[in-house]
């Protein structure tokens, strides 16, 4: 992680013109979290997604001394079919603290309730958790040693320190380690790259709502607005597509911390979630696992997730507005608006935006 973060820092400041706003207040948040034993809640950062290089370029804004402390650095989500195709890519991204995530459009194992989301909710919570469940690895589910397999496992670890994303693979379960208690998790809640000429956002998916509603205590949440990375790796770029374009104007703006101990944004939603959980038959036996259909797809549960995602988007728009950008059309935050794209998932859309399904 340290090498990737350092290279990102050298690129954004050495090969581009980069402005960073609000960094000092964000570093204060990280400094408060240096003592793992002293942490009392997790940290979520959320941002718009305008380039396949948003992560790691955004973290190039952090000074070098923050790049080499993995216990106080971000975890993030990576597409299983892109980042975990074989042993080499799995190793690289796992050491980079990326969680293997199935995309519903590309895998029957994707969706809001996949085992990786369980790991994410637990990373934002505190041990201990209960014994292995069916989605975790067992003695009979040994990792495939071939280089073509994405399976990873410490040969000296017991099965409860690993988990499976699809019932057949094996990955280390980061949430089982005490050093990952109340971790930092970053998410791009739009779920895909969206490069719009007016710098608008798509609607936010519900995964971010699970990360806010379900941990044992409300995480700190920091919204981040990213600009310019779409010019570094625009989806319309020609050969060589894999080479980032230097000489661009970049911007990274860290918003004010919300959530946490003095939360006024999500407190009522978390209270309603706990009330829903406590209803007869809805008890959660372990953090991050929802076995009740009412908690998965019930009307009240979905309404809470919709409202939570709407509020997260509102906080991102505040940071966007602070950058001097005009207010969006309210319709941009609605799922129905983007359904008008039809079945096309990638490429140039009718509104002039470019989309990459990541």
C-alpha positions in Angstrom: 0.0 0.0 0.0 2.8 2.4 0.9 4.4 2.1 -2.5 1.1 2.6 -4.4 0.2 5.5 -2.3 3.6 7.1 -2.7 3.6 6.7 -6.5 0.1 8.2 -6.5 1.3 11.2 -4.5 4.3 11.7 -6.8 1.9 11.5 -9.9 -0.8 14.0 -8.7 1.7 16.6 -7.4 4.7 16.0 -9.7 2.9 15.3 -13.1 -0.3 17.3 -12.6 -1.6 20.5 -10.9 -3.5 19.4 -7.8 -5.5 21.4 -5.3 -6.4 19.8 -2.0 -9.0 21.3 0.4 -9.9 20.3 3.9 -7.0 17.9 4.3 -6.0 19.1 7.8 -9.4 18.3 9.3 -9.2 14.9 7.7 -5.8 14.2 9.0 -7.1 15.1 12.5 -9.6 12.2 12.0 -6.9 9.8 11.1 -4.6 10.9 13.9 -7.4 10.2 16.4 -7.5 6.7 15.1 -3.8 5.8 15.3 -4.3 3.9 18.6 -6.2 0.8 17.5 -7.2 -0.1 21.1 -8.5 3.4 21.7 -10.8 3.5 18.7 -14.5 3.7 19.6 -16.1 3.6 16.0 -15.3 3.0 12.4 -14.7 5.5 9.6 -16.4 5.6 6.3 -15.3 7.9 3.4 -17.6 8.3 0.4 -16.9 10.1 -2.8 -18.1 10.5 -6.4 -16.5 8.2 -8.9 -15.1 9.7 -12.1 -12.2 7.5 -13.1 -10.8 4.0 -12.8 -7.9 5.6 -10.9 -9.9 7.5 -8.3 -8.5 4.9 -5.9 -5.5 5.2 -5.4 -5.0 8.8 -6.7 -7.3 10.3 -4.1 -5.1 8.9 -1.3 -2.0 10.5 -2.9 -3.2 13.6 -1.1 -2.1 12.0 2.2 1.4 12.8 3.3 4.0 10.1 3.0 3.9 9.3 6.8 0.3 8.1 6.4 1.0 5.8 3.4 2.9 3.1 5.3 0.4 2.3 8.1 -2.1 -0.3 6.8 -3.8 -0.5 10.1 -4.9 3.2 9.7 -5.5 3.1 6.0 -8.6 2.5 3.9 -10.2 -0.7 2.9 -12.2 -0.6 -0.3 -14.3 -2.8 -2.7 -12.9 -4.2 -5.9 -14.8 -6.0 -8.7 -14.2 -9.8 -8.4 -14.1 -10.4 -12.1 -11.5 -7.6 -12.6 -9.3 -7.5 -9.5 -9.5 -11.2 -8.4 -9.1 -13.1 -11.7 -6.1 -15.2 -10.6 -3.6 -15.7 -7.8 -1.4 -12.7 -8.8 -4.2 -10.1 -9.0 -5.8 -11.5 -5.8 -2.6 -11.2 -3.9 -1.9 -7.6 -5.2 -5.4 -6.3 -4.3 -5.7 -8.2 -1.0 -2.4 -6.7 0.2 -3.9 -3.4 -1.0 -6.8 -3.9 1.4 -9.4 -4.4 -1.3 -12.4 -6.7 -0.7 -13.5 -9.0 -3.5 -17.0 -7.9 -4.5 -19.3 -9.6 -7.0 -21.2 -7.3 -9.4 -24.8 -8.4 -9.8 -24.7 -7.7 -13.6 -21.7 -10.1 -13.9 -22.3 -12.7 -11.2 -25.1 -14.6 -9.6 -23.3 -14.0 -6.3 -23.6 -10.2 -6.4 -26.0 -8.0 -4.6 -26.6 -6.3 -1.3 -26.3 -9.3 0.9 -23.1 -11.0 -0.4 -20.5 -12.2 2.2 -18.1 -9.3 1.4 -20.7 -6.8 2.7 -20.8 -8.9 5.9 -17.0 -8.4 6.2 -17.4 -4.7 5.5 -20.0 -4.2 8.2 -17.8 -6.1 10.6 -14.7 -4.1 9.8 -16.7 -1.1 11.0 -17.6 -2.9 14.2 -15.8 -4.5 17.1 -15.0 -8.1 17.9 -16.0 -10.6 19.0 -18.2 -12.1 16.3 -19.9 -15.5 16.4 -18.7 -18.8 15.0 -18.3 -19.5 11.2 -21.5 -19.5 9.2 -22.2 -21.2 5.9 -20.7 -18.4 3.9 -17.4 -18.8 5.6 -14.7 -21.4 4.7 -14.6 -24.8 6.3 -12.1 -27.6 6.6 -13.5 -29.2 3.5 -13.2 -26.0 1.5 -9.5 -25.9 1.0 -8.0 -23.1 -1.2 -7.1 -24.0 -4.7 -3.2 -23.7 -5.0 -3.2 -23.2 -8.8 -2.1 -19.8 -10.1 -5.3 -19.5 -12.1 -7.4 -19.5 -9.0 -8.0 -16.3 -7.0 -8.0 -18.3 -3.7 -5.8 -16.9 -0.9 -5.2 -18.3 2.6 -2.6 -18.3 5.3 -1.6 -22.0 5.5 -1.2 -21.6 9.3 -4.7 -20.1 9.8 -7.8 -22.0 10.8 -10.9 -21.9 8.6 -12.7 -19.3 10.8 -10.1 -16.8 9.7 -11.2 -17.1 6.1 -14.4 -16.7 4.2 -15.9 -17.5 0.8 -17.6 -15.1 -1.5 -19.4 -17.7 -3.6 -19.2 -21.0 -1.6 -16.2 -22.2 -3.5 -13.3 -19.7 -3.2 -11.3 -18.8 -0.1 -10.1 -15.4 1.1 -8.7 -14.1 4.4 -11.4 -12.6 6.6 -10.0 -9.3 7.7 -12.7 -8.6 10.2 -11.6 -11.6 12.3 -8.4 -9.7 13.4 -8.4 -7.4 16.4 -6.1 -5.0 14.5 -8.9 -4.3 12.1 -11.5 -3.3 14.7 -13.4 -0.1 13.8 -11.5 0.1 10.5 -11.6 2.8 7.8 -13.7 1.8 4.7 -14.0 3.8 1.5 -16.9 3.3 -0.9 -17.9 4.8 -4.3 -21.6 4.5 -3.7 -22.5 5.3 -7.4 -21.2 1.8 -8.1 -19.6 2.8 -11.4 -17.5 5.5 -13.1 -19.6 8.4 -14.2 -18.0 11.1 -16.3 -20.5 13.9 -17.0 -19.7 17.2 -18.6 -21.6 19.0 -15.8 -20.0 17.0 -13.0 -23.2 15.5 -11.8 -23.6 12.2 -9.9 -25.8 9.2 -10.4 -28.1 7.9 -7.7 -26.4 6.0 -4.9 -26.7 2.3 -4.3 -27.9 0.9 -1.0 -24.6 -0.8 0.1 -23.6 2.5 1.7 -26.8 2.4 3.8 -25.9 -1.1 5.2 -22.5 0.3 6.2 -24.1 3.1 8.1 -27.1 1.4 9.7 -25.7 -1.9 10.8 -22.4 -1.5 12.7 -22.6 -1.6 16.5 -22.0 2.1 16.7 -22.4 4.8 14.1 -19.2 5.3 12.1 -17.6 8.7 11.5 -18.4 9.6 7.9 -16.4 12.0 5.7 -17.7 13.0 2.2 -15.0 13.6 -0.5 -15.4 15.4 -3.8 -12.9 14.4 -6.6 -12.3 16.5 -9.8 -10.0 16.1 -12.8 -9.3 12.4 -12.6 -11.7 11.9 -15.5 -9.2 13.8 -17.7 -6.4 11.6 -16.5 -8.2 8.5 -17.5 -11.2 9.5 -19.7 -13.3 6.7 -21.0 -13.0 8.0 -24.5 -9.2 7.9 -24.4 -7.4 6.2 -27.3 -4.3 4.0 -27.4 -2.4 3.5 -25.1 -5.6 3.3 -22.9 -3.7 2.0 -19.9 -1.4 5.0 -19.6 -2.6 7.9 -17.3 -2.5 11.3 -19.0 -0.4 13.9 -17.1 -0.6 17.6 -17.0 -4.2 17.9 -15.8 -5.9 20.1 -13.2 -7.0 17.8 -10.3 -8.9 18.6 -7.1 -9.6 16.6 -3.9 -11.9 18.2 -1.4 -12.5 16.6 2.1 -15.8 17.6 3.7 -16.6 17.9 7.3 -17.0 14.8 9.4 -20.5 13.7 10.1 -22.0 10.7 11.9 -20.1 9.5 14.9 -20.8 10.3 18.5 -22.7 13.6 17.8 -24.5 12.3 14.8 -27.5 14.4 13.7 -27.7 13.1 10.1 -28.3 9.4 10.5 -29.3 9.0 14.2 -33.0 8.7 13.6 -32.5 6.2 10.8 -30.2 4.0 13.0 -32.8 4.1 15.8 -35.6 3.0 13.4 -33.3 0.2 12.1 -32.7 -1.1 15.6 -36.4 -0.9 16.3 -37.1 -2.9 13.1 -34.4 -5.5 14.1 -35.9 -5.9 17.6 -39.3 -6.8 16.3 -40.3 -10.4 17.0 -38.5 -12.7 14.5 -36.1 -10.1 13.3 -33.2 -10.6 15.8 -29.8 -10.6 14.2 -27.6 -13.3 15.6 -24.4 -11.9 14.3 -23.3 -8.5 12.9 -23.5 -8.2 9.2 -25.7 -11.2 8.5 -29.4 -10.6 7.7 -31.4 -13.9 7.6 -34.8 -12.3 8.1 -36.5 -11.6 4.8 -38.2 -8.6 6.3 -34.7 -7.1 7.1 -33.6 -7.9 3.6 -36.4 -6.9 1.3 -39.2 -5.7 3.6 -40.8 -2.3 2.8 -39.6 -0.7 6.0 -36.0 -1.9 5.6 -35.8 -0.7 2.0 -37.3 2.7 2.9 -34.6 3.2 5.5 -31.9 2.3 3.0 -33.3 4.7 0.3 -33.5 7.5 2.8 -30.0 6.8 4.1 -28.5 6.8 0.6 -30.4 10.0 -0.2 -28.8 11.7 2.9 -25.3 10.5 2.0 -25.8 12.0 -1.5 -26.9 15.2 0.1 -23.7 15.4 2.1 -21.6 14.8 -1.0 -23.6 17.6 -2.8 -22.6 20.0 0.0 -18.9 19.4 -0.8 -19.6 19.7 -4.5 -21.4 23.0 -3.9 -18.4 24.3 -1.8 -16.3 23.8 -5.0 -18.5 26.5 -6.7 -20.4 24.1 -8.8 -24.1 24.9 -9.5 -26.9 22.8 -7.9 -27.9 19.6 -9.8 -31.3 18.9 -11.2 -33.0 17.1 -8.3 -34.0 14.4 -10.8 -30.3 13.3 -11.0 -30.6 11.6 -7.7 -33.5 9.4 -8.7 -33.2 5.8 -10.0 -35.9 6.5 -12.5 -33.8 9.1 -14.2 -31.0 6.7 -15.0 -33.3 3.9 -16.1 -33.9 6.0 -19.1 -30.4 4.9 -20.2 -31.9 1.6 -21.2 -29.9 -1.5 -21.3 -26.6 0.2 -22.2 -24.2 -0.2 -19.3 -21.0 1.4 -20.6 -19.8 3.9 -23.1 -21.2 7.3 -24.1 -24.8 7.9 -23.0 -27.4 10.1 -24.6 -26.9 12.9 -22.0 -23.2 13.2 -23.1 -21.8 11.3 -20.1 -19.4 8.4 -20.2 -20.0 5.4 -18.0 -17.7 2.5 -17.0 -19.2 -0.4 -15.1 -16.6 -1.1 -12.3 
